[in-house]
Amino acid sequence: MAPKSTVGDAWDPSLVNRDPTFLLPPLEIPGPWCRFYDHLYSYTWANDRTVQEALHIRPGTIRTWARCNESLSYTYTVTDVVDYHEELLKRGYRALIYSGDHDMVIPYVGTLAWIDTLNLTISHDWEAWVIDGQVAGYTTLYSYGEAYLTYATVKAGGHTAPSYKPKECFAMVDRWFAYFYL
């Protein structure tokens, strides 16, 4: 019979051979915040008959709601939105534009280049915005007369930044609605 292990003994690698799962953390079912459930709630909500009635969707027009419905028949006519943004700024509207800095579909530098085409004045140049003492991204405030355009990046945010960084995106939007410079 082998002697019992004591606290000072070296680790016994034969334990792995007997039960390799002992090194793994216990399996946990992901909560609703997990990216696995990204759109589960939207499907459940949009396919609910009472929701469809409240939205005045005619019965029978939608059998099952799909998030990315590519079967819609429409004509793509807007190729550039710069003129629309210029007009909204001329009318004094504020705008918040943000990008996840890990967005490989539309990189934030492309969004910055697009904003540059608006020929706005920089009121507050590129600086960090912070949540709980941590940098949450970077922001620039542009002005056009009395109108302002806030551009913000979300650190470690992907193409759909709120699904990667919900806390940070909520704080960003909340601050913007409160007229607080990020």
C-alpha positions as CSV (number, residue, x, y, z in Angstrom):
1,M,0.0,0.0,0.0
2,A,1.4,3.4,-1.1
3,P,1.9,6.0,1.6
4,K,-0.8,8.8,1.8
5,S,0.1,12.1,0.3
6,T,1.0,15.0,2.6
7,V,0.8,18.7,2.0
8,G,4.5,19.0,1.3
9,D,4.6,16.3,-1.3
10,A,5.0,17.0,-5.0
11,W,2.0,16.9,-7.3
12,D,1.2,13.4,-8.5
13,P,0.7,13.5,-12.4
14,S,-1.0,10.0,-12.3
15,L,-4.1,11.8,-11.0
16,V,-4.7,13.2,-14.5
17,N,-4.6,9.7,-16.0
18,R,-7.2,8.5,-13.6
19,D,-9.7,11.4,-13.9
20,P,-8.6,14.0,-16.5
21,T,-11.7,16.1,-15.8
22,F,-10.6,17.0,-12.3
23,L,-8.5,19.9,-13.7
24,L,-11.5,21.4,-15.5
25,P,-13.9,23.8,-13.8
26,P,-17.4,22.5,-13.2
27,L,-19.6,22.9,-16.3
28,E,-21.9,25.8,-16.0
29,I,-24.9,26.5,-18.3
30,P,-24.4,30.0,-19.7
31,G,-26.7,32.7,-18.5
32,P,-28.8,35.0,-20.7
33,W,-25.9,37.5,-21.0
34,C,-23.8,35.0,-22.9
35,R,-23.1,35.7,-26.6
36,F,-24.7,32.2,-27.2
37,Y,-28.0,33.9,-26.4
38,D,-27.2,37.0,-28.6
39,H,-30.6,37.2,-30.3
40,L,-32.7,34.7,-28.4
41,Y,-34.8,37.3,-26.7
42,S,-35.4,39.3,-29.9
43,Y,-36.7,36.1,-31.6
44,T,-39.0,35.2,-28.7
45,W,-40.3,38.8,-28.4
46,A,-40.8,39.4,-32.2
47,N,-42.6,36.1,-32.7
48,D,-45.0,36.6,-29.9
49,R,-48.6,37.2,-31.3
50,T,-49.4,39.9,-28.8
51,V,-46.3,41.8,-29.7
52,Q,-47.2,41.6,-33.4
53,E,-50.7,42.7,-32.6
54,A,-49.4,45.7,-30.7
55,L,-47.1,46.6,-33.6
56,H,-50.1,46.3,-36.0
57,I,-48.6,43.6,-38.1
58,R,-51.3,42.1,-40.3
59,P,-52.0,38.4,-39.4
60,G,-50.4,36.0,-41.8
61,T,-47.8,38.4,-43.2
62,I,-45.0,37.1,-41.0
63,R,-45.0,33.4,-40.2
64,T,-41.7,33.5,-38.3
65,W,-39.7,36.7,-37.7
66,A,-36.1,36.5,-38.9
67,R,-33.4,38.9,-37.7
68,C,-31.7,39.1,-41.1
69,N,-34.5,38.8,-43.6
70,E,-32.9,38.7,-47.0
71,S,-36.1,37.9,-48.8
72,L,-37.4,41.5,-48.7
73,S,-37.9,43.1,-52.0
74,Y,-36.6,46.7,-52.0
75,T,-34.6,49.0,-54.2
76,Y,-31.3,50.2,-52.8
77,T,-31.2,53.9,-53.6
78,V,-29.1,55.7,-50.9
79,T,-25.5,55.3,-51.7
80,D,-24.1,58.1,-49.5
81,V,-25.5,59.6,-46.3
82,V,-23.1,62.5,-46.0
83,D,-25.6,65.0,-47.3
84,Y,-28.2,63.8,-44.8
85,H,-25.9,64.2,-41.9
86,E,-24.8,67.7,-43.1
87,E,-28.5,68.7,-43.3
88,L,-29.3,67.4,-39.8
89,L,-26.3,69.2,-38.4
90,K,-27.4,72.5,-40.2
91,R,-30.7,72.1,-38.4
92,G,-29.0,71.9,-35.1
93,Y,-29.4,68.2,-34.3
94,R,-26.8,66.3,-32.2
95,A,-25.5,63.0,-33.3
96,L,-23.6,60.1,-31.6
97,I,-21.6,57.9,-33.8
98,Y,-19.6,55.0,-32.3
99,S,-17.5,52.1,-33.3
100,G,-16.1,49.1,-31.6
101,D,-12.3,49.3,-31.9
102,H,-12.2,45.6,-32.7
103,D,-14.7,45.8,-35.5
104,M,-13.1,44.1,-38.5
105,V,-16.2,44.7,-40.7
106,I,-16.2,48.5,-40.5
107,P,-12.9,49.6,-38.8
108,Y,-13.1,52.7,-36.6
109,V,-10.5,54.5,-38.8
110,G,-12.9,54.1,-41.8
111,T,-15.6,55.8,-39.7
112,L,-13.2,58.6,-38.8
113,A,-12.4,59.1,-42.5
114,W,-16.1,59.3,-43.2
115,I,-16.6,61.9,-40.4
116,D,-13.8,63.9,-41.9
117,T,-15.8,64.3,-45.1
118,L,-18.3,66.4,-43.1
119,N,-15.7,69.1,-42.6
120,L,-16.6,69.7,-39.0
121,T,-14.6,71.7,-36.4
122,I,-13.0,69.6,-33.6
123,S,-14.2,71.0,-30.3
124,H,-12.5,68.4,-28.0
125,D,-9.9,66.2,-29.6
126,W,-9.2,62.5,-29.2
127,E,-9.3,61.6,-25.5
128,A,-10.1,58.7,-23.3
129,W,-13.5,58.2,-21.7
130,V,-13.6,56.1,-18.5
131,I,-15.9,53.8,-16.6
132,D,-15.0,52.5,-13.1
133,G,-11.5,53.9,-13.5
134,Q,-10.8,52.0,-16.7
135,V,-10.5,53.4,-20.2
136,A,-13.7,52.4,-22.1
137,G,-12.7,54.0,-25.4
138,Y,-11.8,57.2,-27.0
139,T,-13.9,60.2,-28.1
140,T,-13.8,63.3,-30.2
141,L,-16.4,66.0,-30.1
142,Y,-17.1,67.9,-33.4
143,S,-19.1,71.0,-33.9
144,Y,-21.1,72.7,-36.6
145,G,-22.6,75.9,-35.4
146,E,-24.8,75.0,-32.4
147,A,-24.9,71.3,-33.4
148,Y,-22.5,68.7,-32.1
149,L,-21.4,65.3,-33.4
150,T,-19.8,63.0,-30.8
151,Y,-17.7,60.2,-32.1
152,A,-16.6,57.4,-29.7
153,T,-14.8,54.2,-29.9
154,V,-15.7,51.3,-27.5
155,K,-12.6,49.5,-26.3
156,A,-12.6,45.8,-27.2
157,G,-16.0,46.2,-28.9
158,G,-16.7,44.3,-32.1
159,H,-19.0,45.1,-35.0
160,T,-22.0,45.1,-32.7
161,A,-20.3,46.9,-29.8
162,P,-23.3,46.7,-27.4
163,S,-23.3,42.9,-27.6
164,Y,-19.6,42.8,-26.7
165,K,-19.5,45.6,-24.2
166,P,-23.1,46.3,-22.9
167,K,-22.1,48.1,-19.8
168,E,-19.8,50.5,-21.6
169,C,-22.3,51.1,-24.4
170,F,-25.1,51.8,-22.0
171,A,-22.9,54.3,-20.1
172,M,-21.9,55.9,-23.4
173,V,-25.5,56.4,-24.6
174,D,-26.7,57.4,-21.1
175,R,-24.0,60.1,-20.9
176,W,-24.8,61.3,-24.4
177,F,-28.5,61.6,-23.7
178,A,-27.6,63.6,-20.5
179,Y,-25.5,66.0,-22.6
180,F,-22.5,64.9,-20.7
181,Y,-19.2,64.8,-22.7
182,L,-18.1,61.2,-22.5
